[in-house]
Amino acid sequence: QTTHQGSIRSANPTEHTDVCATCGGTRWVRVGSAFGQPDFGKMRACSDCASELFEQAHLRLIQAQYRQAGIVRDHSARLDRFAPSFQDEEKGKAAAQAALASVMMWSAPEGPGFVILTGPPGVGKSHLAEGVGVALCERSEQIMYVRWEEFADLARDPDGSSEYLRRLRGVYWLVVDDVGAAYDPRGYLRVKLAEVLTSRIDAGKRTLLTSNLSPERGESVDHFW
């Protein structure tokens, strides 16, 4: 066997299991007290293994929070990776910087309860929406990240819509991305979202919406509540 970075690895390349060099994989080490001392012969938990186990448990917790929040990507959309400079024009850079500032303010402990990001496709709204979702997950906050297509499917589900809408009303942090993208000729989705938003606003919960609807084209997200 060969030693590698504090762990013992089998010389067989097909075996990938690391064994702690401190405790040999038992996760316990003997206290180095002299014979006759009160601690002689006693065992204590291996600090190296305890640190690794804590990191693994923390990672599993964060991954579970991602799943519960509805964030299923590789989490590359992060707020610290959002670069307003990718916009070609100064006006676009200023708008992207303002959108980032709005999202950061919304996610702050004493931030505003309701924020809407609007603009054409490709300006970074979804990056910001998912990025703030990742940031809130890493803060262990109670959050749901919802794409409008998902909302359209589940709000129309005759078997599960009531429970789904109850969850949207109940969660403290809610991000709804790309509002208005799904076909809604009779306005059913607008009514359901309006019910959710009214309940959340009355309860003082945090909500962030993004949308490609543009007031300049006579479109508005105002009719959703």
Phi and psi in degrees as GROMACS dihedral restraints (atoms count N, CA, C in turn):
[ dihedral_restraints ]
;  ai    aj    ak    al  type     phi  dphi    fc
    3     4     5     6     1  -122.9    20    10
    4     5     6     7     1   147.9    20    10
    6     7     8     9     1   -91.4    20    10
    7     8     9    10     1   136.3    20    10
    9    10    11    12     1  -142.3    20    10
   10    11    12    13     1   111.3    20    10
   12    13    14    15     1    50.4    20    10
   13    14    15    16     1    50.8    20    10
   15    16    17    18     1    82.5    20    10
   16    17    18    19     1    -3.9    20    10
   18    19    20    21     1  -121.2    20    10
   19    20    21    22     1   156.9    20    10
   21    22    23    24     1  -102.2    20    10
   22    23    24    25     1   123.6    20    10
   24    25    26    27     1  -115.0    20    10
   25    26    27    28     1   143.9    20    10
   27    28    29    30     1   -64.6    20    10
   28    29    30    31     1   143.9    20    10
   30    31    32    33     1   -69.4    20    10
   31    32    33    34     1   -16.2    20    10
   33    34    35    36     1   -73.9    20    10
   34    35    36    37     1   116.6    20    10
   36    37    38    39     1   -66.4    20    10
   37    38    39    40     1   -14.2    20    10
   39    40    41    42     1   -83.9    20    10
   40    41    42    43     1   -10.4    20    10
   42    43    44    45     1   -98.7    20    10
   43    44    45    46     1   126.4    20    10
   45    46    47    48     1  -112.2    20    10
   46    47    48    49     1    -1.0    20    10
   48    49    50    51     1   -76.7    20    10
   49    50    51    52     1   124.7    20    10
   51    52    53    54     1   -83.7    20    10
   52    53    54    55     1   142.5    20    10
   54    55    56    57     1  -119.0    20    10
   55    56    57    58     1   130.2    20    10
   57    58    59    60     1   -61.4    20    10
   58    59    60    61     1   129.4    20    10
   60    61    62    63     1   -73.5    20    10
   61    62    63    64     1   -18.7    20    10
   63    64    65    66     1   -79.2    20    10
   64    65    66    67     1   -45.5    20    10
   66    67    68    69     1  -115.3    20    10
   67    68    69    70     1    -1.9    20    10
   69    70    71    72     1    69.4    20    10
   70    71    72    73     1    18.2    20    10
   72    73    74    75     1    93.4    20    10
   73    74    75    76     1    -2.7    20    10
   75    76    77    78     1   -80.3    20    10
   76    77    78    79     1   -19.4    20    10
   78    79    80    81     1    69.3    20    10
   79    80    81    82     1    13.0    20    10
   81    82    83    84     1  -134.8    20    10
   82    83    84    85     1   145.8    20    10
   84    85    86    87     1  -131.4    20    10
   85    86    87    88     1   151.1    20    10
   87    88    89    90     1   -82.3    20    10
   88    89    90    91     1   135.4    20    10
   90    91    92    93     1   -68.0    20    10
   91    92    93    94     1   131.4    20    10
   93    94    95    96     1   -83.1    20    10
   94    95    96    97     1    48.1    20    10
   96    97    98    99     1   -88.8    20    10
   97    98    99   100     1   150.5    20    10
   99   100   101   102     1   -73.2    20    10
  100   101   102   103     1   157.1    20    10
  102   103   104   105     1   -56.8    20    10
  103   104   105   106     1   133.4    20    10
  105   106   107   108     1    96.7    20    10
  106   107   108   109     1   -15.2    20    10
  108   109   110   111     1   -78.9    20    10
  109   110   111   112     1   153.3    20    10
  111   112   113   114     1   -57.2    20    10
  112   113   114   115     1   -33.3    20    10
  114   115   116   117     1   -90.9    20    10
  115   116   117   118     1     3.3    20    10
  117   118   119   120     1   -60.9    20    10
  118   119   120   121     1   129.7    20    10
  120   121   122   123     1    83.6    20    10
  121   122   123   124     1    -6.7    20    10
  123   124   125   126     1   -80.2    20    10
  124   125   126   127     1   158.5    20    10
  126   127   128   129     1  -112.9    20    10
  127   128   129   130     1   151.2    20    10
  129   130   131   132     1  -134.8    20    10
  130   131   132   133     1   158.0    20    10
  132   133   134   135     1   -65.1    20    10
  133   134   135   136     1   140.9    20    10
  135   136   137   138     1   -69.2    20    10
  136   137   138   139     1   120.3    20    10
  138   139   140   141     1   -66.2    20    10
  139   140   141   142     1   -33.0    20    10
  141   142   143   144     1   -65.2    20    10
  142   143   144   145     1   -44.3    20    10
  144   145   146   147     1   -68.9    20    10
  145   146   147   148     1   -38.4    20    10
  147   148   149   150     1   -61.1    20    10
  148   149   150   151     1   -41.5    20    10
  150   151   152   153     1   -64.5    20    10
  151   152   153   154     1   -41.9    20    10
  153   154   155   156     1   -66.0    20    10
  154   155   156   157     1   -42.5    20    10
  156   157   158   159     1   -63.8    20    10
  157   158   159   160     1   -38.1    20    10
  159   160   161   162     1   -63.5    20    10
  160   161   162   163     1   -43.8    20    10
  162   163   164   165     1   -63.2    20    10
  163   164   165   166     1   -41.1    20    10
  165   166   167   168     1   -65.1    20    10
  166   167   168   169     1   -42.5    20    10
  168   169   170   171     1   -64.9    20    10
  169   170   171   172     1   -40.0    20    10
  171   172   173   174     1   -64.2    20    10
  172   173   174   175     1   -41.3    20    10
  174   175   176   177     1   -63.4    20    10
  175   176   177   178     1   -43.0    20    10
  177   178   179   180     1   -63.3    20    10
  178   179   180   181     1   -37.4    20    10
  180   181   182   183     1   -64.3    20    10
  181   182   183   184     1   -45.3    20    10
  183   184   185   186     1   -63.2    20    10
  184   185   186   187     1   -42.8    20    10
  186   187   188   189     1   -62.3    20    10
  187   188   189   190     1   -39.3    20    10
  189   190   191   192     1   -64.7    20    10
  190   191   192   193     1   -37.8    20    10
  192   193   194   195     1   -66.8    20    10
  193   194   195   196     1   -38.5    20    10
  195   196   197   198     1   -58.9    20    10
  196   197   198   199     1   -47.7    20    10
  198   199   200   201     1   -62.7    20    10
  199   200   201   202     1   -44.7    20    10
  201   202   203   204     1   -64.6    20    10
  202   203   204   205     1   -35.0    20    10
  204   205   206   207     1   -75.0    20    10
  205   206   207   208     1   -18.5    20    10
  207   208   209   210     1    91.0    20    10
  208   209   210   211     1    14.9    20    10
  210   211   212   213     1   -94.8    20    10
  211   212   213   214     1   109.1    20    10
  213   214   215   216     1  -117.0    20    10
  214   215   216   217     1     4.1    20    10
  216   217   218   219     1   -79.2    20    10
  217   218   219   220     1  -169.6    20    10
  219   220   221   222     1   -86.1    20    10
  220   221   222   223     1    11.8    20    10
  222   223   224   225     1    63.3    20    10
  223   224   225   226     1    25.3    20    10
  225   226   227   228     1   -77.9    20    10
  226   227   228   229     1   -19.4    20    10
  228   229   230   231     1   -81.2    20    10
  229   230   231   232     1    93.2    20    10
  231   232   233   234     1  -119.9    20    10
  232   233   234   235     1   152.2    20    10
  234   235   236   237     1   -63.5    20    10
  235   236   237   238     1   -34.6    20    10
  237   238   239   240     1   -75.8    20    10
  238   239   240   241     1    -5.1    20    10
  240   241   242   243     1  -106.9    20    10
  241   242   243   244     1     3.8    20    10
  243   244   245   246     1   -82.8    20    10
  244   245   246   247     1   122.6    20    10
  246   247   248   249     1  -120.4    20    10
  247   248   249   250     1   101.4    20    10
  249   250   251   252     1   -56.5    20    10
  250   251   252   253     1   -21.4    20    10
  252   253   254   255     1   -67.2    20    10
  253   254   255   256     1   -10.8    20    10
  255   256   257   258     1   -71.3    20    10
  256   257   258   259     1   -15.9    20    10
  258   259   260   261     1   -70.7    20    10
  259   260   261   262     1   142.3    20    10
  261   262   263   264     1   -75.8    20    10
  262   263   264   265     1   -38.1    20    10
  264   265   266   267     1  -102.6    20    10
  265   266   267   268     1   154.1    20    10
  267   268   269   270     1   -62.5    20    10
  268   269   270   271     1   -35.3    20    10
  270   271   272   273     1   -62.3    20    10
  271   272   273   274     1   -42.1    20    10
  273   274   275   276     1   -67.0    20    10
  274   275   276   277     1   -38.6    20    10
  276   277   278   279     1   -63.7    20    10
  277   278   279   280     1   -42.0    20    10
  279   280   281   282     1   -65.3    20    10
  280   281   282   283     1   -39.4    20    10
  282   283   284   285     1   -66.7    20    10
  283   284   285   286     1   -40.5    20    10
  285   286   287   288     1   -66.2    20    10
  286   287   288   289     1   -40.2    20    10
  288   289   290   291     1   -64.5    20    10
  289   290   291   292     1   -39.4    20    10
  291   292   293   294     1   -66.6    20    10
  292   293   294   295     1   -38.2    20    10
  294   295   296   297     1   -65.0    20    10
  295   296   297   298     1   -42.1    20    10
  297   298   299   300     1   -61.4    20    10
  298   299   300   301     1   -43.3    20    10
  300   301   302   303     1   -63.1    20    10
  301   302   303   304     1   -39.0    20    10
  303   304   305   306     1   -63.9    20    10
  304   305   306   307     1   -41.8    20    10
  306   307   308   309     1   -67.8    20    10
  307   308   309   310     1   -42.3    20    10
  309   310   311   312     1   -61.9    20    10
  310   311   312   313     1   -40.4    20    10
  312   313   314   315     1   -67.4    20    10
  313   314   315   316     1   -41.4    20    10
  315   316   317   318     1   -61.4    20    10
  316   317   318   319     1   -38.3    20    10
  318   319   320   321     1   -83.0    20    10
  319   320   321   322     1    -4.9    20    10
  321   322   323   324     1   -71.8    20    10
  322   323   324   325     1   153.7    20    10
  324   325   326   327     1   -54.6    20    10
  325   326   327   328     1   -36.3    20    10
  327   328   329   330     1  -109.5    20    10
  328   329   330   331     1    28.0    20    10
  330   331   332   333     1   -77.8    20    10
  331   332   333   334     1   177.0    20    10
  333   334   335   336     1   -67.9    20    10
  334   335   336   337     1   154.0    20    10
  336   337   338   339     1   -80.1    20    10
  337   338   339   340     1   -22.7    20    10
  339   340   341   342     1  -142.4    20    10
  340   341   342   343     1   125.4    20    10
  342   343   344   345     1  -136.7    20    10
  343   344   345   346     1   140.1    20    10
  345   346   347   348     1  -123.7    20    10
  346   347   348   349     1   129.1    20    10
  348   349   350   351     1  -109.0    20    10
  349   350   351   352     1   122.6    20    10
  351   352   353   354     1  -123.2    20    10
  352   353   354   355     1   162.4    20    10
  354   355   356   357     1   149.3    20    10
  355   356   357   358     1   169.2    20    10
  357   358   359   360     1   -70.1    20    10
  358   359   360   361     1   165.3    20    10
  360   361   362   363     1   -60.9    20    10
  361   362   363   364     1   148.1    20    10
  363   364   365   366     1    91.3    20    10
  364   365   366   367     1     6.3    20    10
  366   367   368   369     1   -96.9    20    10
  367   368   369   370     1    -4.3    20    10
  369   370   371   372     1   106.3    20    10
  370   371   372   373     1    12.2    20    10
  372   373   374   375     1   -63.2    20    10
  373   374   375   376     1   -45.1    20    10
  375   376   377   378     1   -68.4    20    10
  376   377   378   379     1   -35.7    20    10
  378   379   380   381     1   -59.1    20    10
  379   380   381   382     1   -46.0    20    10
  381   382   383   384     1   -66.3    20    10
  382   383   384   385     1   -40.2    20    10
  384   385   386   387     1   -63.5    20    10
  385   386   387   388     1   -47.2    20    10
  387   388   389   390     1   -72.9    20    10
  388   389   390   391     1   -36.2    20    10
  390   391   392   393     1   -61.5    20    10
  391   392   393   394     1   -41.1    20    10
  393   394   395   396     1   -71.5    20    10
  394   395   396   397     1   -29.0    20    10
  396   397   398   399     1   -64.0    20    10
  397   398   399   400     1   -43.5    20    10
  399   400   401   402     1   -60.7    20    10
  400   401   402   403     1   -45.0    20    10
  402   403   404   405     1   -61.5    20    10
  403   404   405   406     1   -39.8    20    10
  405   406   407   408     1   -70.7    20    10
  406   407   408   409     1   -36.5    20    10
  408   409   410   411     1   -60.4    20    10
  409   410   411   412     1   -42.9    20    10
  411   412   413   414     1   -70.5    20    10
  412   413   414   415     1   -16.5    20    10
  414   415   416   417     1   -90.7    20    10
  415   416   417   418     1     2.5    20    10
  417   418   419   420     1    62.6    20    10
  418   419   420   421     1    34.5    20    10
  420   421   422   423     1   -85.0    20    10
  421   422   423   424     1   158.5    20    10
  423   424   425   426     1   -84.8    20    10
  424   425   426   427     1   108.1    20    10
  426   427   428   429     1  -141.5    20    10
  427   428   429   430     1   150.0    20    10
  429   430   431   432     1  -128.2    20    10
  430   431   432   433     1   132.3    20    10
  432   433   434   435     1  -109.6    20    10
  433   434   435   436     1   121.1    20    10
  435   436   437   438     1  -126.9    20    10
  436   437   438   439     1   127.9    20    10
  438   439   440   441     1   -85.4    20    10
  439   440   441   442     1   147.3    20    10
  441   442   443   444     1   -60.7    20    10
  442   443   444   445     1   -35.4    20    10
  444   445   446   447     1   -62.2    20    10
  445   446   447   448     1   -39.2    20    10
  447   448   449   450     1   -65.1    20    10
  448   449   450   451     1   -44.3    20    10
  450   451   452   453     1   -58.5    20    10
  451   452   453   454     1   -43.5    20    10
  453   454   455   456     1   -60.3    20    10
  454   455   456   457     1   -43.6    20    10
  456   457   458   459     1   -67.9    20    10
  457   458   459   460     1   -49.0    20    10
  459   460   461   462     1   -78.9    20    10
  460   461   462   463     1   -30.0    20    10
  462   463   464   465     1   -70.2    20    10
  463   464   465   466     1   -22.6    20    10
  465   466   467   468     1   -93.6    20    10
  466   467   468   469     1    -7.2    20    10
  468   469   470   471     1   -68.3    20    10
  469   470   471   472     1   116.9    20    10
  471   472   473   474     1   -67.0    20    10
  472   473   474   475     1   -21.1    20    10
  474   475   476   477     1   -94.0    20    10
  475   476   477   478     1   -33.4    20    10
  477   478   479   480     1  -120.1    20    10
  478   479   480   481     1     4.3    20    10
  480   481   482   483     1   -66.1    20    10
  481   482   483   484     1   -37.3    20    10
  483   484   485   486     1   -62.7    20    10
  484   485   486   487     1   -45.6    20    10
  486   487   488   489     1   -67.1    20    10
  487   488   489   490     1   -40.1    20    10
  489   490   491   492     1   -62.9    20    10
  490   491   492   493     1   -47.5    20    10
  492   493   494   495     1   -66.8    20    10
  493   494   495   496     1   -32.8    20    10
  495   496   497   498     1   -62.9    20    10
  496   497   498   499     1   -41.1    20    10
  498   499   500   501     1   -63.4    20    10
  499   500   501   502     1   -40.5    20    10
  501   502   503   504     1   -65.5    20    10
  502   503   504   505     1   -35.8    20    10
  504   505   506   507     1   -71.8    20    10
  505   506   507   508     1   -32.3    20    10
  507   508   509   510     1   -86.0    20    10
  508   509   510   511     1   -32.5    20    10
  510   511   512   513     1   -66.2    20    10
  511   512   513   514     1   144.3    20    10
  513   514   515   516     1   -73.2    20    10
  514   515   516   517     1   -45.8    20    10
  516   517   518   519     1  -105.9    20    10
  517   518   519   520     1   125.7    20    10
  519   520   521   522     1  -131.2    20    10
  520   521   522   523     1   129.4    20    10
  522   523   524   525     1  -119.6    20    10
  523   524   525   526     1   121.1    20    10
  525   526   527   528     1  -114.7    20    10
  526   527   528   529     1   114.9    20    10
  528   529   530   531     1   -99.8    20    10
  529   530   531   532     1   135.0    20    10
  531   532   533   534     1    68.7    20    10
  532   533   534   535     1    45.4    20    10
  534   535   536   537     1   -58.5    20    10
  535   536   537   538     1   134.2    20    10
  537   538   539   540     1    92.1    20    10
  538   539   540   541     1    -0.5    20    10
  540   541   542   543     1   -74.2    20    10
  541   542   543   544     1   -30.0    20    10
  543   544   545   546     1   -84.4    20    10
  544   545   546   547     1   150.7    20    10
  546   547   548   549     1   -65.9    20    10
  547   548   549   550     1   128.0    20    10
  549   550   551   552     1  -146.2    20    10
  550   551   552   553     1    66.5    20    10
  552   553   554   555     1   -64.8    20    10
  553   554   555   556     1   -29.2    20    10
  555   556   557   558     1   -99.2    20    10
  556   557   558   559     1     0.3    20    10
  558   559   560   561     1    76.5    20    10
  559   560   561   562     1    15.6    20    10
  561   562   563   564     1   -62.8    20    10
  562   563   564   565     1   -44.2    20    10
  564   565   566   567     1   -66.2    20    10
  565   566   567   568     1   -36.3    20    10
  567   568   569   570     1   -61.2    20    10
  568   569   570   571     1   -42.3    20    10
  570   571   572   573     1   -63.6    20    10
  571   572   573   574     1   -44.8    20    10
  573   574   575   576     1   -66.5    20    10
  574   575   576   577     1   -41.0    20    10
  576   577   578   579     1   -66.1    20    10
  577   578   579   580     1   -39.3    20    10
  579   580   581   582     1   -60.5    20    10
  580   581   582   583     1   -39.2    20    10
  582   583   584   585     1   -64.0    20    10
  583   584   585   586     1   -43.1    20    10
  585   586   587   588     1   -64.0    20    10
  586   587   588   589     1   -47.2    20    10
  588   589   590   591     1   -65.0    20    10
  589   590   591   592     1   -40.9    20    10
  591   592   593   594     1   -61.1    20    10
  592   593   594   595     1   -43.9    20    10
  594   595   596   597     1   -62.2    20    10
  595   596   597   598     1   -41.6    20    10
  597   598   599   600     1   -70.1    20    10
  598   599   600   601     1   -42.1    20    10
  600   601   602   603     1   -63.2    20    10
  601   602   603   604     1   -43.2    20    10
  603   604   605   606     1   -62.2    20    10
  604   605   606   607     1   -32.5    20    10
  606   607   608   609     1   -88.4    20    10
  607   608   609   610     1    -2.8    20    10
  609   610   611   612     1    72.1    20    10
  610   611   612   613     1    30.0    20    10
  612   613   614   615     1   -93.2    20    10
  613   614   615   616     1   160.8    20    10
  615   616   617   618     1   -90.1    20    10
  616   617   618   619     1   131.1    20    10
  618   619   620   621     1  -137.5    20    10
  619   620   621   622     1   134.3    20    10
  621   622   623   624     1  -125.7    20    10
  622   623   624   625     1   127.5    20    10
  624   625   626   627     1  -117.7    20    10
  625   626   627   628     1   145.5    20    10
  627   628   629   630     1  -124.4    20    10
  628   629   630   631     1   151.3    20    10
  630   631   632   633     1  -158.2    20    10
  631   632   633   634     1   147.8    20    10
  633   634   635   636     1   -87.8    20    10
  634   635   636   637     1    -5.7    20    10
  636   637   638   639     1   -61.7    20    10
  637   638   639   640     1   139.8    20    10
  639   640   641   642     1  -126.3    20    10
  640   641   642   643     1   123.7    20    10
  642   643   644   645     1   -58.8    20    10
  643   644   645   646     1   -27.8    20    10
  645   646   647   648     1   -67.0    20    10
  646   647   648   649     1   -23.1    20    10
  648   649   650   651     1  -100.0    20    10
  649   650   651   652     1    14.6    20    10
  651   652   653   654     1    77.8    20    10
  652   653   654   655     1    16.4    20    10
  654   655   656   657     1  -106.4    20    10
  655   656   657   658     1   154.7    20    10
  657   658   659   660     1  -157.4    20    10
  658   659   660   661     1   148.9    20    10
  660   661   662   663     1   -89.7    20    10
  661   662   663   664     1     0.9    20    10
  663   664   665   666     1   -62.1    20    10
  664   665   666   667     1   -30.2    20    10
  666   667   668   669     1   -75.9    20    10
  667   668   669   670     1     3.1    20    10
  669   670   671   672     1   -85.3    20    10
  670   671   672   673     1    -2.6    20    10
